[in-house]
Amino acid sequence: MKIDKVRTLKISNNYIKRFDANFHLSEGQLAEKLISLSPYPLDNIRNWSEGIFYGGRSKRIYVNDSANGIPFGGITCMLQSGDLNTKYISRKHSENLDASFIRKGWILIARSGSGAIGTAQYVNKTLAKIAISEDVIRVVPKRNVLSGYMYAYLTSRIGYNIIRTGIFGSAIPHIEPHHIGDLPIPVIPEIKQQEIHDLIEEAYSLREEATQLIIDAKNQFNELNELDYPEEWLAVSENAIQLGYSVKMSGLFKTTIKARNHSLRAKKIIEYWNSAKGLTLNDYLDAPFKIGSRASFKRITSSNFKGHDLISQGDIHRQNPKVFKQVRAKRINPSDTAQRSSLIMPSAGTLGENEIFTRPLLVRSNFEGKLLSEVIGKFKCKTEMDAAYLFIALSSKAGFRILRAMVYGTNLLYPNWELIKEINIPVKSQQVKEIIGQKVIEAFDKRGLADKKENLAIELVENEIQSWQK
């Protein structure tokens, strides 16, 4: 329990006049005290920005593909790493589209929700290709401002805590653009600002390169294996093939009569893959696919406790997650952790097209050695090259359709290992596997280096501010 005294004058003079205890006992108050010790001038984010706003609410018409639409996402999409999973809104029929577009160099801040609210993201070329919902605040830095420094400050522990002092609301917490504009920012020496800015720019350039390598590898998976699919096999809706179909008793799986498991298009894709040269999914693995660790672990919410980092489903595809849940565990089994030569995959969820459920990720330096939560699945492969190639196969549009069809459960769904383990993974030759696998490994190494550069930039900001209290 936190206890403190607050003077009435402080409440009445506060520009947002907050009477709730959470505001006055928040870590943001301590962060603001640290900022006030700055030996350098203090400015505010508004004076560093051409505009701070969020896109207006308007009617959106969703379409199935990029031929008729524009990629569109919200907070989840903003925080994703790599090739983005987006919906598409109609170019022709959606209203007020201009207000949804973002530009390279802008800073985005999640303005609603419970977990992500206050989280900042720097816009690179990849993110600038999509339209963003009104749940995201846009900060447009002035041309003479080193935007990388501004971003590093806002995403640092100190900046993040100050942002969150402006949260209001109970059922759905929010922050507003005027609060972001009022945030203080220390004007540290330009040479240090430049160093921090350059690290952020380098980090996001590396991420762009990594994303392009993954896109190229996915294209090569189809081209080098001579795979070509009818458009309706990969469409968002299965009704693109036909509205209904029947399955003979002889064609039923022995273990399930669930209609989704007998998906017509999934069956067609599997038959197509099985007709190609390759190896079964099971042949790539050192051990059977496994969901979760051997047991659940006690989560510790105290900021003073340092135990074992626990990866949640939401962490897997988040760009550079910096803070993990902490758990207490007397003994850690290697099989409970993310390991090299493995894929990890969110393995409990629903079938929303943009959800992370059944979307795998290659383990490199990003999550190695961290504990897996009980709803994360793991493919432990024989080699890193096998894992890299399998990542591309399962994250391809065709692989995604197979994984989404082979599930069990009611409200929450889970991948059905018995239905996928014998699926043939097309690979025309060892050379094809190495060409694609090497691209993937290079991409994830670039992501790892990008995270290190961004974290160094943030560390420089935090160390500078911490030095003022000595």
URRAGI-V690127 format. One record per backbone hydrogen bond with DSSP energy under -1.0 kcal/mol. NH is the residue of the N-H (numbers start at 1). CO is the residue of the C=O. Records with the same first field share a line. If there is no record, write none. Layout:
BEGIN
NH->CO / CO
END
This chain:
BEGIN
11->7
12->8
13->9
17->14
24->20
25->21
31->27
32->28
33->29
34->30
35->31
36->32
37->34
38->35
43->185
45->183
46->181
49->46
50->140
53->138
63->88
70->89
72->87
73->131
78->74
79->75
80->77
81->317
87->72
89->70
90->61
91->68
94->90
95->59
100->97
105->123
106->103
107->139
108->121
109->137
110->119
111->135
113->173
118->110
119->116
121->108
123->106
128->124
129->126
130->127
131->71
132->100
133->73
136->133
137->109
138->53
139->107
140->51
142->48
145->142
147->145
150->146
151->147
152->148
153->149
154->150
155->151
160->156
161->157
162->158
163->159
164->160
165->162
166->163
167->164
168->174
174->168
175->111
180->176
181->177
182->178
183->180
185->43
187->41
188->186
193->189
194->190
195->191
196->192
197->193
198->194
199->195
200->196
201->197
202->198
203->199
204->200
205->201
206->202
207->203
208->204
209->205
210->206
211->207
212->208
213->209
214->210
215->211
216->212
217->213
218->214
219->215
220->216
221->217
222->218
223->219
224->220
226->223
227->222
233->230
234->231
240->237
241->238
242->238
251->248
252->249
262->259
263->260
267->263
268->264
269->265
270->266
271->267
272->268
273->269
274->270
275->271
276->273
279->425
281->423
282->421
284->281
285->282
286->380
287->380
290->378
292->376
300->326
308->327
310->325
311->371
318->315
319->79
327->308
328->298
336->333
337->334
338->370
343->379
344->361
345->377
347->375
349->413
355->352
358->346
359->356
361->344
363->342
369->338
370->367
371->309
372->336
373->311
376->373
377->345
378->290
379->343
381->341
382->284
387->383
388->384
389->385
390->386
391->387
392->388
393->389
394->390
395->391
400->396
401->397
402->398
403->399
404->400
405->401
406->402
407->405
408->414
413->349
414->408
416->406
419->416
421->417
423->420
425->279
427->277
433->429
434->430
435->431
436->432
437->433
438->434
439->435
440->436
441->437
442->438
443->439
444->440
445->441
446->442
447->443
448->444
449->445
450->446
451->447
452->448
453->449
454->450
455->451
456->452
457->453
458->454
459->455
460->456
461->457
462->458
463->459
464->460
465->461
466->462
467->463
468->465
469->466
470->467
END
